[in-house]
């Protein structure tokens, strides 16, 4: 099996990270890497620390030990808004769209950045609406009135407006109908073709194995196993061991 990129080569590297929620020790020395333009899955049962790993990378939780690197530079402790400007986008499990704002107003929260010309903003919107024609149809509709799948699309689209180098995607298909799950998979593939790296936390194992190049398995706050996605199937023993499926 080919090895993951080294921390120096990786776009994002997590090294021996320990993170607490209050007095609860959640991450116990997590280490993983995501290469440039790579789609990497993070699998494990509920409560093993997958979402905490994403929040730690994004600066929403501060590790008590260890470090996070972005393009070889330590970013541990930097606030989330600075990391977003550097090229890290985060789509949380609960989406966090602005429900009282329209689709277009939600998108503009990512578009209205210093140094982005009006022409470039229009290019980004045109490209986005080509990917998400449903959002184009609903551009004047309040975010809170969209279906669950449409809200997920909007959350990912808003992250794309930042022109990120990597997107941290937390459970993007949770609660969605099969048709919407298929569309989320297509979006991941589009982002990959565009050279955007993705760290994907997802309970849908078939989707993860199809969409990702590599996968990490977590158990009790530790990365226990790493494999090429192409070498795994849903029926493999390692999948049953760490996911019970």
N, C-alpha and C positions, 0 to 999 in steps of 0.2 A: 504494500500500500504506500502511495506517495505521502510524504510527511506534510503537515501543515506548514505554512510559512513561519519563519522564525520571527520573534518579536521585532527585530530590526527591519525585516522585510515586510511585515504585515501592515495593513492599513490601520487596523485596531488590534491591540494586544492587551489581554488581561493577565496579570502575573500575580499569582499567589494572593488573591484578594479575599479578605475577611470582612464581612459586613454584618452589622447588627441592626435589628429593629428593637429599639429600647434595650432591654437586657437579653433579648433573644438573639442568639448567635445563628444567623441564617446561612451565610456563605463561609465555608471552612477551607479557604485556600484554592479558590477557583482560578484556573488558568486556561485560556483559549486564545485563538487568533483568527482573524478574518482578513484574507488577502484582498487586494484591490480588485474590484469588480466581481468578487466571489459571493455566492449565495451559500450560507452556512446555517444549518439547523441546530437548534438546541432542544433536545427532547428529554422527557422525564415525567414522572407522575406529578400530580398537583402538589404544591407545597414544598418542592425540593429546592427552590431558589432560582428558577429560570427568570421570572419577572424581576426579582431582586438584582440579578446579574445585569439586566438591561438598564434598570434604574441607576445602578452603580456606574455603568459606563457613561450614562447621560448626565451624571453629576447631580442626580436627584437624591442620592444617598451617598454619604461619604464612607469609604472603607476605613476600618480601624487599622488595617495592615495591607500591604501589597500595593500595586500600582496599575494604572491604566495608561496605555500609550496610544497616541494617534499620530500616524505618519512618523513614528520613531520618537516622538516628543511626549514627555510625561504630561498628562492632563488631569491627573488625580486632584480632586478638590476644586477644579474650575466650575463655575456655575453653568447651568444648562443653557442659558441664553448665549453665552460665549461659545460653547461647544456647537450650538446650532449655526452660529456665524462661521465657524471653522469647517463645517460640512457634515455634521452628525445630526440626523433627523430621527425623531422618535414618534412612533404611533402606538399609544398605550392601549391596553386591553379594553378600556372603557371609552376609547376614541377621543373623548374630550373636545368634540366640536362645539362651536358656539351656537347653541340651539335657537337663540332669538335672532341671530344674524342670517342673512341669506347665504346661499351657496357662494355667490360671487364675493360677498363680504368676508366669508370664511377664507376663501382663497387669497384675498388681498392681504390677509394677515401674514402670509408667507411671501407675497409678491412685493409689498411696499417696504423694500429694503434700500438702504443707502447704496448708491452706485449702480442701481439697476435702471436702465433707461426705459422710457415708455415703449420704445420699439421692442426692446428685449422682453418686457412684460407681456406685450401682445403676442410675441413669438411663443412664450411659455404657455400662455392661455390657449392659443390655437393648437399647440401640440397636445396639451392636456385634454382639451375637449375632443380631440380626435381619438384619444385613448378612452375617454369617458363620455360618450355622447349623451348618456342619461343625465349627467351633471349639466351638460350644456342646455338640455331641455328644461332643467329645473334651476337655472342660474338665479332666478329671482325668488325662489321658494325658500322659506325659513328652514334652516338645518334640522330643527327639531321635528319637522313634519315629514322628513324623509323616512323611508323604510330602513331597517337595520342594515341591510346590504348597501343601500345608497349612502348611509352615514359612514360606513366603513370605507367606501370609495372616496368620500369627501375627506376623511381623515388622511388617507394615503395621498390623495391629490394635493392636499394642503402641504404635506411634508415634501412632495415633489417640487412645489413652488420655490423651495429653498435651494434648489439645485444641489442636493447633498451628494457627498461622496459615499455615504453609507446610510441606510435606513434600518433602525431597530424596530422590528415588527413583532408586536406581542399579541398572539392569538387572533390573527386577522379574520379567521373563518368561524370563530365561535358563535353559535346560534344562528348561522346563516343557512338558507336553503341550498340544496345541491347546485342549482343553477348559479347562484351567487358565489359559491365556493369555487366553481370552475372559473368564474370571472376573476376572482382574486388570484388564482394560480396564473392566469394569463397576464395579469398586471405584474406579478413577480417576474415572469419571463421577459416582459417588455423592459422592466427596469434592469434586468441582467444584461439584455442585449444593448442597453444604453450605457453599460459600464458602471452602473450603480451597485455597490456591494450591499448585501442584506444579511443581517443576523436575525433569523426567524425562530421565534418561539411558537410552537404549534402542536396541538393535540392530534391533528389529522396526520397520521403517520404516512399513508400512501402519498398524500400531497407533498409532505416534507421530503420524502425520498425521491420523488419525481422532480421537485423544484430545486433541490440543493445539490451542490457538489460534494460537500462533506457534512457530517453530523457529529455532534457531541451528545453524549448521554450523561445526565446528571442524576445523582442520588444523594439525598441528605446533605445538600449544600456543597457537594464535591463533584467535579467532572470525573466520571469513572471509566468512560470508554470513548474512543474516537474511531471513526471509520469513514471510508468513501461511501457515499450514498448509493452509488452504482453497484456496490458489492453486497448490499442488503436487500432483503424483502421483508414484508410485514410478518412473515412466518418464521423469521430467523430467531434463534434462541436468545440472542442478545436483546432483541426487541421485546420479547416476552419477559426477559429478566428485569429490564428497567421500566417497562411500561405495562406489563401485565395484559397485553392484547393478544 
